[in-house]
Amino acid sequence: GEKAHGNDLQFRQLEFTSALASRRPERMAEIDFSPALSSNFTMSEEMDEYERQAYENAMQYVSALDRRVEKNNAPISLLSDEDLIVTVQRCSLVRSLIEIVAEGGTYPELAKNALASGNLHDMMKSGSSSDAS
């Protein structure tokens, strides 16, 4: 694992990009990996730089966005859900895939952004939740 010094981070990125290249070779130059976790907490002061980077990169954002084209004030993704799902299924080091549908500083802002994005359209029916739990 990443707690022991090794190359898991680089192997995960290489494995993911290689699996994607087998499916969509034309998309390779546009892939961006960034840390999803922050080590901005008290216990992180006891971590060395390697441990801090391993923690922050244990979960990563992967983006393939065309920032020249926008839909609903957001860049367009160059990869389909199916591209991402099949790519992750081909990986052994990448264990899960999570889609972020909206962001917001407060719950009302998050709800407004989620509805405005259209990312939840498959869960909505006539403007209200369909079989919501």
C-alpha positions in Angstrom: 0.0 0.0 0.0 0.9 3.7 0.0 1.8 3.7 3.7 4.9 1.7 2.8 7.2 3.7 0.5 6.6 2.7 -3.1 5.2 3.8 -6.4 1.4 3.1 -6.0 0.4 6.6 -7.0 2.4 6.5 -10.2 1.3 3.0 -11.0 -2.4 3.9 -10.5 -2.1 6.8 -12.9 -0.2 4.7 -15.4 -2.6 1.9 -15.1 -5.6 4.2 -15.6 -4.2 6.1 -18.5 -3.1 2.8 -20.2 -6.6 1.3 -19.7 -8.1 4.5 -21.1 -5.7 4.5 -24.1 -6.8 1.0 -25.0 -10.4 2.5 -25.3 -9.8 6.1 -26.3 -6.2 6.7 -27.5 -7.1 10.2 -28.8 -7.9 11.5 -25.2 -4.6 10.9 -23.5 -3.2 14.4 -23.6 -6.2 15.9 -21.8 -6.2 13.7 -18.7 -5.5 15.6 -15.4 -5.0 14.0 -12.0 -5.3 16.1 -8.8 -5.5 15.3 -5.0 -9.0 15.0 -3.6 -8.1 15.0 0.0 -6.5 17.7 2.1 -3.9 17.2 4.8 -4.9 20.4 6.5 -5.6 18.9 9.9 -3.7 18.8 13.2 -2.4 15.2 13.0 -0.9 15.9 9.6 1.9 17.8 11.4 3.3 14.4 12.4 3.4 13.2 8.8 6.5 13.5 6.7 6.2 14.8 3.2 5.8 11.3 1.6 3.0 10.4 4.0 1.3 13.7 3.4 1.4 13.2 -0.4 0.2 9.6 0.0 -2.7 10.7 2.1 -3.7 13.6 -0.2 -3.5 11.4 -3.3 -5.2 8.3 -1.8 -8.3 9.6 -3.6 -7.8 11.7 -6.8 -9.9 13.8 -9.1 -9.5 12.7 -12.7 -10.7 15.2 -15.3 -10.7 15.4 -19.0 -12.4 18.7 -19.8 -12.6 20.9 -22.8 -12.5 24.3 -21.2 -13.1 26.0 -24.6 -16.7 24.7 -24.7 -19.2 25.2 -21.9 -22.6 23.8 -21.0 -24.5 25.4 -18.1 -21.4 27.5 -17.3 -19.2 24.4 -16.9 -16.6 22.9 -19.2 -17.6 19.9 -21.3 -16.2 16.4 -20.3 -14.3 14.7 -23.1 -15.1 11.3 -21.7 -18.4 9.6 -21.4 -19.6 7.8 -18.2 -19.2 4.5 -20.1 -15.5 5.4 -21.0 -14.8 6.0 -17.3 -16.7 2.9 -16.1 -15.0 0.6 -18.6 -11.6 2.1 -17.8 -11.9 1.6 -14.1 -13.2 -2.0 -14.6 -9.9 -2.7 -16.5 -7.9 -1.5 -13.5 -6.7 -3.4 -10.5 -5.2 -0.5 -8.5 -8.1 1.9 -9.1 -10.8 0.5 -6.9 -13.8 2.8 -7.3 -15.3 5.6 -9.3 -17.3 8.4 -7.8 -19.1 11.1 -9.9 -19.4 14.6 -8.4 -22.6 16.1 -9.8 -22.4 19.5 -8.1 -20.5 21.7 -5.6 -21.6 24.4 -3.2 -20.4 26.2 -0.1 -23.8 25.7 1.7 -26.6 23.1 1.3 -29.0 25.5 -0.4 -26.2 26.5 -2.9 -25.3 22.8 -3.5 -29.0 21.9 -4.1 -29.4 24.9 -6.5 -26.2 24.0 -8.4 -27.2 20.3 -8.6 -30.6 21.1 -10.1 -29.2 23.7 -12.5 -26.5 21.4 -13.8 -28.9 18.9 -15.2 -26.7 16.1 -13.8 -29.6 14.7 -11.8 -32.1 14.7 -14.7 -32.3 10.9 -14.7 -33.5 11.0 -11.1 -36.1 13.7 -11.6 -39.6 13.5 -12.9 -41.5 16.7 -13.7 -39.3 18.7 -11.3 -39.7 16.5 -8.2 -37.9 13.4 -7.0 -38.9 10.1 -8.5 -39.0 7.4 -5.9 -36.7 9.4 -3.6 -35.6 7.7 -0.4 
